[in-house]
Amino acid sequence: MFLVFVQVIVVKYRIKVLIVDDSALMRKALREMIMTDEAFDVVGVARDGKDAIEKVKELKPDVITMDINMPEMDGLTSMQYILDDNPEIPVIIISSLTQDGALTTFEALALGAFDFVAKPSGTVSSNLYIVGREIIEKIKLAHKHANRKSLKKRVRTRSSFSETKASESREKSVAARNNELSKVVVIGVSTGGPGTLTEVLPMLQSDLKAALIVVQHMPPSFTSSFAKRLGKVCPFPFKEAEAGDVLTNGRGYLAPGGYQLLVHKAGRMLRLSTSPVTQFMPSVNVTMESVLRAYGGKNVVGVLMTGMGDDGADAMVKIREAGGVTIAEDESTAIVFGMPRAAIERGGAEIVVPSYRIADEIVRAVNHI
């Protein structure tokens, strides 16, 4: 009897990545960085937006990294063409840390980009390795969540609440506001947050009987522009928080990047601190716990939405145990079901709903407690 041994070789699938950047240095740096992880295969590079459209047709990538400022056709225009034909391909914007870069990045996110990574030192960053781990993690997340939900569909179903309506609501809100503070709502969000916030905030009441604090993981140079963007869609005044701001009903505050946003022990005044040092600054946990200490659980509503990791999950548990209301975004709408999942698994989420129901739950919680 002869025994025949058949060797079976299992080939692990590798995530196909297309790099789009007009700088040869950046294309080389990105390729070398991404290829350090055996999960990836850089199937090609494109020198501008027009070239990217052709390469997508030819190479069928799983994920695209897209520069914004390029000749021939910029990244924003190219992305729209690509997503129109291939809504299932996630695009990660590689943006410069400038005000113009921030504004264009937010526009890209609103049009369907999965997420962004900021270049550490301008359009051509020789020190791109600083954000290497972030790029690799976000490519993996983008691929993991790409087929679960079409980002194009998500963009089309976003709130149609116009900036004009938001402006009218703000005027009514200012006229009716006093200096009282009834409750404090703290929203924590990370990857996928900019688009989700532009869905949720417009659906809040203009006369919300609470102050709203938003903690979004974002580079320091981006939060000022992002606060202005949110201010255009929010039905009440919204700004980037500054030291000395006083929490007031019907006003919104965005935690600035690079600092921890805290409530002063003596009252409603906000303060900024460079400590404690955490992985993300601002940290959702740090801000939520500060608000909880200042006002007690019954006066706090904690909200966790899309984002990777578990920032905010422990604070949500503490808020719920102290008698506050806690709300987590459901997996059905979360771009990345990391932070909400952690809160749910630890028992920190009393209410779990899709993103389009979060505003109603916030209003209900504010009016009820």
ZAPAFI-18074 format. One record per residue (C-alpha): residue number from 0; residue in one letter; x, z negated, y negated. Coordinates in nm, 2 decimals, padded with zeros to 4 digits. Example, Ala and Ser with C-alpha at 12.3 -4.5 7.8 and 13.67 -1.06 7.14 Angstrom:
2
   n res      X      Z      Y
   0   A  01.23 -00.78  00.45
   1   S  01.37 -00.71  00.11
END
This chain:
369
   n res      X      Z      Y
   0   M  00.00  00.00  00.00
   1   F  00.13  00.09 -00.34
   2   L  00.05 -00.11 -00.64
   3   V  00.02  00.07 -00.97
   4   F  00.07 -00.14 -01.29
   5   V -00.08  00.00 -01.60
   6   Q  00.06 -00.13 -01.93
   7   V -00.21 -00.15 -02.19
   8   I -00.08 -00.15 -02.55
   9   V -00.32 -00.29 -02.80
  10   V -00.26 -00.14 -03.15
  11   K -00.37 -00.38 -03.42
  12   Y -00.57 -00.21 -03.70
  13   R -00.39 -00.22 -04.03
  14   I -00.57 -00.22 -04.36
  15   K -00.51  00.12 -04.54
  16   V -00.42  00.07 -04.90
  17   L -00.40  00.33 -05.18
  18   I -00.19  00.23 -05.48
  19   V -00.28  00.39 -05.82
  20   D -00.03  00.34 -06.11
  21   D  00.13  00.58 -06.35
  22   S  00.46  00.39 -06.34
  23   A  00.70  00.48 -06.05
  24   L  00.85  00.14 -06.08
  25   M  00.51 -00.03 -06.03
  26   R  00.42  00.20 -05.74
  27   K  00.75  00.11 -05.57
  28   A  00.72 -00.26 -05.63
  29   L  00.35 -00.27 -05.52
  30   R  00.43 -00.07 -05.20
  31   E  00.73 -00.29 -05.11
  32   M  00.53 -00.61 -05.18
  33   I  00.22 -00.51 -04.98
  34   M  00.42 -00.38 -04.69
  35   T  00.58 -00.73 -04.64
  36   D  00.25 -00.82 -04.47
  37   E  00.20 -00.65 -04.13
  38   A -00.18 -00.64 -04.19
  39   F -00.13 -00.35 -04.43
  40   D -00.04  00.01 -04.43
  41   V  00.01  00.17 -04.77
  42   V -00.12  00.52 -04.68
  43   G -00.04  00.67 -05.02
  44   V  00.02  00.64 -05.39
  45   A -00.14  00.81 -05.69
  46   R  00.02  00.86 -06.03
  47   D -00.31  00.88 -06.24
  48   G -00.68  00.86 -06.21
  49   K -00.73  01.22 -06.13
  50   D -00.47  01.21 -05.85
  51   A -00.64  00.90 -05.72
  52   I -00.97  01.08 -05.67
  53   E -00.80  01.35 -05.46
  54   K -00.60  01.10 -05.26
  55   V -00.92  00.90 -05.17
  56   K -01.07  01.22 -05.03
  57   E -00.76  01.30 -04.83
  58   L -00.65  00.95 -04.71
  59   K -00.98  00.75 -04.68
  60   P -00.82  00.42 -04.78
  61   D -00.99  00.08 -04.70
  62   V -00.88 -00.08 -05.04
  63   I -00.75  00.06 -05.37
  64   T -00.53 -00.11 -05.62
  65   M -00.60  00.05 -05.96
  66   D -00.40  00.05 -06.28
  67   I -00.61  00.08 -06.60
  68   N -00.40  00.26 -06.86
  69   M -00.29  00.60 -06.72
  70   P -00.25  00.96 -06.85
  71   E -00.47  01.25 -06.75
  72   M -00.75  01.01 -06.64
  73   D -00.76  00.63 -06.69
  74   G -00.84  00.39 -06.41
  75   L -01.18  00.30 -06.54
  76   T -01.30  00.66 -06.53
  77   S -01.14  00.73 -06.20
  78   M -01.30  00.42 -06.04
  79   Q -01.65  00.53 -06.14
  80   Y -01.60  00.87 -05.98
  81   I -01.46  00.71 -05.66
  82   L -01.73  00.44 -05.63
  83   D -02.00  00.70 -05.69
  84   D -01.90  00.88 -05.37
  85   N -01.75  00.59 -05.19
  86   P -01.93  00.27 -05.29
  87   E -01.80  00.09 -04.98
  88   I -01.43  00.11 -05.09
  89   P -01.34 -00.21 -05.29
  90   V -01.12 -00.15 -05.59
  91   I -00.88 -00.42 -05.72
  92   I -00.78 -00.38 -06.09
  93   I -00.41 -00.44 -06.17
  94   S -00.43 -00.52 -06.54
  95   S -00.20 -00.62 -06.82
  96   L -00.22 -00.97 -06.98
  97   T -00.34 -00.84 -07.32
  98   Q -00.66 -00.86 -07.51
  99   D -00.73 -00.49 -07.46
 100   G -00.64 -00.53 -07.10
 101   A -00.88 -00.81 -07.06
 102   L -01.17 -00.63 -07.22
 103   T -01.12 -00.32 -07.00
 104   T -01.09 -00.54 -06.69
 105   F -01.42 -00.70 -06.76
 106   E -01.58 -00.36 -06.81
 107   A -01.43 -00.25 -06.47
 108   L -01.57 -00.56 -06.30
 109   A -01.92 -00.49 -06.45
 110   L -01.90 -00.14 -06.31
 111   G -01.82 -00.25 -05.96
 112   A -01.46 -00.34 -05.92
 113   F -01.41 -00.61 -05.66
 114   D -01.17 -00.83 -05.86
 115   F -00.85 -00.81 -06.07
 116   V -00.49 -00.93 -06.07
 117   A -00.31 -00.97 -06.40
 118   K  00.04 -00.83 -06.43
 119   P  00.27 -01.12 -06.54
 120   S  00.46 -00.94 -06.82
 121   G  00.29 -00.63 -06.95
 122   T  00.21 -00.28 -06.82
 123   V  00.54 -00.24 -06.64
 124   S  00.62 -00.58 -06.49
 125   S  00.96 -00.61 -06.32
 126   N  00.86 -00.96 -06.20
 127   L  00.54 -00.85 -06.02
 128   Y  00.65 -01.06 -05.72
 129   I  00.51 -01.36 -05.91
 130   V  00.16 -01.25 -05.83
 131   G  00.25 -01.10 -05.49
 132   R  00.07 -01.36 -05.28
 133   E -00.24 -01.32 -05.50
 134   I -00.24 -00.94 -05.46
 135   I -00.21 -00.97 -05.08
 136   E -00.49 -01.24 -05.05
 137   K -00.73 -01.03 -05.27
 138   I -00.67 -00.71 -05.07
 139   K -00.75 -00.90 -04.75
 140   L -01.06 -01.05 -04.91
 141   A -01.17 -00.72 -05.05
 142   H -01.14 -00.55 -04.70
 143   K -01.32 -00.84 -04.53
 144   H -01.62 -00.83 -04.76
 145   A -01.63 -00.45 -04.83
 146   N -01.88 -00.36 -04.55
 147   R -02.10 -00.66 -04.59
 148   K -02.26 -00.54 -04.91
 149   S -02.22 -00.23 -05.13
 150   L -02.07 -00.33 -05.47
 151   K -02.24 -00.03 -05.62
 152   K -02.58 -00.16 -05.51
 153   R -02.49 -00.50 -05.66
 154   V -02.41 -00.34 -06.00
 155   R -02.74 -00.15 -06.00
 156   T -02.94 -00.46 -05.93
 157   R -02.78 -00.67 -06.20
 158   S -03.00 -00.82 -06.47
 159   S -03.13 -00.57 -06.73
 160   F -03.13 -00.85 -06.99
 161   S -03.01 -00.67 -07.29
 162   E -02.77 -00.79 -07.56
 163   T -03.05 -00.74 -07.82
 164   K -03.28 -00.97 -07.62
 165   A -03.00 -01.22 -07.58
 166   S -02.94 -01.22 -07.96
 167   E -03.31 -01.28 -08.03
 168   S -03.31 -01.57 -07.79
 169   R -03.00 -01.72 -07.95
 170   E -03.17 -01.71 -08.29
 171   K -03.48 -01.89 -08.16
 172   S -03.25 -02.14 -07.98
 173   V -03.05 -02.22 -08.29
 174   A -03.37 -02.27 -08.49
 175   A -03.51 -02.52 -08.23
 176   R -03.19 -02.70 -08.15
 177   N -03.10 -03.06 -08.25
 178   N -02.79 -03.26 -08.17
 179   E -02.92 -03.43 -07.86
 180   L -02.77 -03.41 -07.52
 181   S -03.01 -03.45 -07.23
 182   K -02.81 -03.32 -06.93
 183   V -02.49 -03.13 -06.84
 184   V -02.47 -02.83 -06.61
 185   V -02.13 -02.74 -06.47
 186   I -02.09 -02.40 -06.30
 187   G -01.78 -02.34 -06.09
 188   V -01.68 -01.99 -05.99
 189   S -01.38 -01.78 -05.89
 190   T -01.34 -01.44 -05.72
 191   G -01.64 -01.22 -05.80
 192   G -01.74 -01.46 -06.08
 193   P -01.74 -01.24 -06.39
 194   G -02.01 -01.01 -06.25
 195   T -02.22 -01.29 -06.10
 196   L -02.21 -01.49 -06.43
 197   T -02.34 -01.19 -06.62
 198   E -02.63 -01.19 -06.38
 199   V -02.71 -01.56 -06.39
 200   L -02.66 -01.66 -06.76
 201   P -02.91 -01.42 -06.91
 202   M -03.19 -01.57 -06.70
 203   L -03.14 -01.92 -06.84
 204   Q -03.39 -02.05 -07.10
 205   S -03.28 -02.02 -07.46
 206   D -03.39 -02.37 -07.53
 207   L -03.22 -02.52 -07.22
 208   K -03.23 -02.90 -07.24
 209   A -02.87 -02.93 -07.13
 210   A -02.52 -02.83 -07.23
 211   L -02.36 -02.57 -07.00
 212   I -02.00 -02.58 -06.89
 213   V -01.85 -02.28 -06.70
 214   V -01.53 -02.31 -06.51
 215   Q -01.40 -01.97 -06.40
 216   H -01.06 -01.93 -06.24
 217   M -00.89 -01.69 -06.49
 218   P -00.55 -01.64 -06.67
 219   P -00.52 -01.81 -07.01
 220   S -00.50 -01.48 -07.20
 221   F -00.83 -01.36 -07.05
 222   T -01.07 -01.65 -07.12
 223   S -01.11 -01.59 -07.49
 224   S -01.23 -01.23 -07.44
 225   F -01.44 -01.34 -07.14
 226   A -01.62 -01.61 -07.34
 227   K -01.71 -01.35 -07.61
 228   R -01.84 -01.12 -07.34
 229   L -02.06 -01.39 -07.19
 230   G -02.17 -01.49 -07.54
 231   K -02.33 -01.14 -07.58
 232   V -02.56 -01.19 -07.27
 233   C -02.62 -01.56 -07.28
 234   P -02.96 -01.66 -07.45
 235   F -02.79 -01.94 -07.64
 236   P -02.46 -01.98 -07.83
 237   F -02.16 -01.96 -07.59
 238   K -01.79 -02.00 -07.67
 239   E -01.45 -02.08 -07.53
 240   A -01.42 -02.46 -07.53
 241   E -01.18 -02.62 -07.78
 242   A -01.06 -02.97 -07.81
 243   G -01.31 -03.16 -08.03
 244   D -01.61 -02.96 -07.93
 245   V -01.92 -03.17 -07.89
 246   L -02.16 -03.11 -07.60
 247   T -02.51 -03.03 -07.72
 248   N -02.83 -02.91 -07.56
 249   G -02.86 -02.53 -07.55
 250   R -02.49 -02.45 -07.59
 251   G -02.24 -02.30 -07.35
 252   Y -01.87 -02.36 -07.31
 253   L -01.61 -02.17 -07.10
 254   A -01.31 -02.37 -06.98
 255   P -00.99 -02.21 -07.13
 256   G -00.73 -02.08 -06.88
 257   G -00.42 -02.30 -06.83
 258   Y -00.59 -02.63 -06.92
 259   Q -00.81 -02.89 -06.76
 260   L -01.14 -02.92 -06.94
 261   L -01.25 -03.29 -06.97
 262   V -01.51 -03.50 -07.14
 263   H -01.36 -03.78 -07.37
 264   K -01.44 -04.12 -07.24
 265   A -01.58 -04.23 -07.57
 266   G -01.87 -03.98 -07.58
 267   R -01.96 -03.61 -07.58
 268   M -01.64 -03.47 -07.72
 269   L -01.44 -03.22 -07.51
 270   R -01.07 -03.25 -07.47
 271   L -00.80 -03.02 -07.31
 272   S -00.53 -03.15 -07.09
 273   T -00.23 -03.00 -06.90
 274   S -00.28 -03.26 -06.63
 275   P -00.35 -03.31 -06.35
 276   V -00.16 -03.00 -06.23
 277   T -00.38 -02.81 -05.97
 278   Q -00.36 -02.48 -05.80
 279   F -00.62 -02.34 -06.04
 280   M -00.62 -02.45 -06.41
 281   P -00.89 -02.50 -06.51
 282   S -01.01 -02.68 -06.19
 283   V -01.38 -02.71 -06.10
 284   N -01.32 -03.04 -05.93
 285   V -01.14 -03.19 -06.23
 286   T -01.41 -03.09 -06.48
 287   M -01.71 -03.18 -06.26
 288   E -01.56 -03.53 -06.19
 289   S -01.49 -03.58 -06.56
 290   V -01.85 -03.50 -06.65
 291   L -01.98 -03.72 -06.36
 292   R -01.77 -04.02 -06.49
 293   A -01.89 -03.97 -06.84
 294   Y -02.27 -03.92 -06.78
 295   G -02.35 -04.05 -06.43
 296   G -02.49 -03.84 -06.15
 297   K -02.86 -03.83 -06.26
 298   N -02.76 -03.65 -06.58
 299   V -02.54 -03.38 -06.40
 300   V -02.63 -03.05 -06.23
 301   G -02.34 -02.90 -06.03
 302   V -02.33 -02.54 -05.93
 303   L -02.08 -02.35 -05.71
 304   M -02.09 -01.97 -05.68
 305   T -01.87 -01.70 -05.54
 306   G -01.50 -01.77 -05.50
 307   M -01.22 -01.82 -05.25
 308   G -01.10 -02.16 -05.15
 309   D -01.28 -02.49 -05.19
 310   D -01.23 -02.59 -05.55
 311   G -01.54 -02.79 -05.66
 312   A -01.66 -02.87 -05.31
 313   D -01.55 -03.24 -05.32
 314   A -01.69 -03.29 -05.67
 315   M -02.03 -03.15 -05.55
 316   V -02.04 -03.41 -05.28
 317   K -01.98 -03.69 -05.54
 318   I -02.24 -03.55 -05.78
 319   R -02.50 -03.54 -05.50
 320   E -02.42 -03.89 -05.37
 321   A -02.45 -04.02 -05.73
 322   G -02.81 -03.87 -05.76
 323   G -02.74 -03.54 -05.94
 324   V -02.86 -03.20 -05.84
 325   T -02.62 -02.96 -05.66
 326   I -02.68 -02.59 -05.62
 327   A -02.47 -02.35 -05.41
 328   E -02.49 -01.97 -05.39
 329   D -02.61 -01.83 -05.06
 330   E -02.39 -01.61 -04.85
 331   S -02.63 -01.32 -04.89
 332   T -02.52 -01.26 -05.25
 333   A -02.18 -01.43 -05.27
 334   I -01.90 -01.17 -05.31
 335   V -01.67 -01.43 -05.15
 336   F -01.84 -01.71 -04.96
 337   G -01.56 -01.96 -04.99
 338   M -01.63 -02.22 -05.25
 339   P -02.01 -02.23 -05.18
 340   R -01.95 -02.25 -04.80
 341   A -01.71 -02.55 -04.85
 342   A -01.97 -02.74 -05.05
 343   I -02.24 -02.67 -04.80
 344   E -02.03 -02.77 -04.50
 345   R -01.93 -03.10 -04.67
 346   G -02.28 -03.18 -04.75
 347   G -02.24 -03.13 -05.12
 348   A -02.51 -02.86 -05.17
 349   E -02.87 -02.99 -05.20
 350   I -03.00 -02.64 -05.28
 351   V -02.87 -02.31 -05.14
 352   V -03.01 -01.99 -05.30
 353   P -02.91 -01.63 -05.37
 354   S -02.75 -01.56 -05.71
 355   Y -03.07 -01.42 -05.86
 356   R -03.25 -01.76 -05.81
 357   I -02.97 -01.98 -05.94
 358   A -03.09 -01.98 -06.30
 359   D -03.44 -02.08 -06.20
 360   E -03.30 -02.37 -06.00
 361   I -03.09 -02.48 -06.29
 362   V -03.38 -02.49 -06.52
 363   R -03.59 -02.67 -06.26
 364   A -03.32 -02.93 -06.21
 365   V -03.27 -02.98 -06.59
 366   N -03.64 -03.03 -06.65
 367   H -03.70 -03.25 -06.34
 368   I -03.42 -03.50 -06.35
END
